[in-house]
Amino acid sequence: MLVKFGDGVEMYLPGVITQKISCDLDVSFFQEGTLSIIFYVLMGIATLAAVPLANKIGDKTTLLCSMYGSIFFTIFCSLVPNYYTFLLSRALIGLGCGSNMTIIGVFGAKNISSSKILTTFSFIHDCIAFTFGCAWAPLLGWLLLDKLGWRLFVLLTSIPLFIPPIIMLHCFIDEEDETTESTNLLKDDNRSKSIDNFHVRVLKASLFGGFSSFIGYGSIMLLPSLIRNYNLTNESVEVAKCEQVVHGNQYIILAAVNGLANIIGRPIGFFLRPHFKFIPLQIAFLLGFAISYGIILTKPGLLVESMMIGIGKMCFSMHMAEQSILHYDVEYFGLPGLCLGGSLMNVGEEVGVVMSTAFAVFIDPYHAVMVGLIVSIAQVAVICSFKDR
């Protein structure tokens, strides 16, 4: 949970610090956009590369390398003297986080005793720990960023969260735990068999995750873009460049929309899941997202736009509850393909994040909202293909 908490912080940190850093370093619009997406690009690459690495050196060792790397790169990030070294440091942090993004879940899924506990694990792992990280990053931004500056701020985000898991893995979890055959989940012969249509299932899961991440995680940079647009045009007064960026109490908006909406939405999605059929429930969530984003296109003002993004984020978060369970579903991927299937699904998600972030930072934010609506329609078609779920 602590690892996933830290991943949530790092995942949402670009929306908190990018505008501030771009202002301090006086970089161009294109350089700021590149800084926004580089973390997600390298995270996607590392997520896929972590699979053969974990197969070779083990899940536990991969997790330790990932967290040690994240801490080292974060310290380097706070010391960099210019834009290009900071860009490199953000890329390296993406590598560190991507290395554990899937492996931490697979590590847990291999060491639990039943499918019922696997579902509960997925809930507390992605629906609780990760979502609190989503809120923690902007909340810290509101409390500390303007007071401490971004260099010290980045040291106080995920490093304190990664240190306890390192100690636990070194001191309290034995190497033999990774290969133990004492659990019911690994003993079940049916789950140990390969899935016949594995490639088709991976493709559907990757599309499901990619489109979902596009419509949901796009708000990480989309909301700051809308806030800056408001700061730029507010009351028709010319505003200095560094006063256009998200600042002060505006971080509360980020915490409420990206954090609170996630914290509320995922538990609701998790508890609704057993009581409704998969296809109509997921389509209902997407319909709520589409309506809220449709209202944004009318340009009703920052307050209403923020509320609508929050509602859209909540609908995405309820939708994401199923995605979180699918990641580590042994019955869906089969135990032999669990690591590869979960990682490829994660890569699809990272592609969705990179594309939605690129739209949010490189084009007009209202055009990005329109693209999100179009992608949500495509997601409906993918959902309808899961007839056996």
Number of C-alpha atoms within 10 A of each C-alpha: 17 18 26 27 24 26 26 25 24 25 22 24 26 24 25 26 22 20 25 22 21 20 16 13 14 14 15 11 12 11 14 21 22 16 25 27 23 20 27 29 20 22 29 27 17 24 27 23 15 26 23 12 15 19 11 11 10 17 24 22 15 21 26 19 14 25 25 16 18 27 20 16 21 23 17 19 24 16 14 15 10 9 18 12 14 19 19 18 24 26 21 24 27 27 26 30 29 30 32 29 25 27 25 18 24 22 20 16 25 23 19 17 15 15 15 9 13 21 19 13 21 24 21 16 22 23 29 20 20 26 27 21 30 30 26 25 30 29 21 20 29 22 14 16 22 13 12 12 15 21 18 16 17 22 16 15 20 25 18 13 21 22 15 13 18 19 12 11 15 14 9 10 12 11 14 8 13 15 11 11 13 12 13 13 22 21 13 12 10 14 18 16 15 16 18 10 10 14 13 10 17 21 15 16 26 25 21 25 28 26 24 27 25 26 28 26 23 25 29 24 27 24 24 26 24 21 21 19 16 16 22 18 12 13 8 8 9 12 12 10 12 15 14 21 25 27 21 14 12 15 22 19 22 30 23 19 27 31 28 20 25 30 24 17 23 26 19 18 23 23 13 15 17 9 9 11 11 18 17 13 17 23 19 14 19 24 18 18 26 23 14 22 24 16 14 21 14 10 11 11 11 17 10 14 21 20 17 21 24 26 21 26 29 28 28 26 29 29 26 27 23 20 20 22 20 21 26 28 22 28 16 21 27 20 26 14 19 21 29 21 29 28 29 23 28 25 24 25 25 26 24 27 29 25 18 29 25 19 23 28 23 15 12 14 20 19 13 22 23 15 16 26 21 13 17 21 15 15 22 19 12 17 19 14 12 14 8 7 9
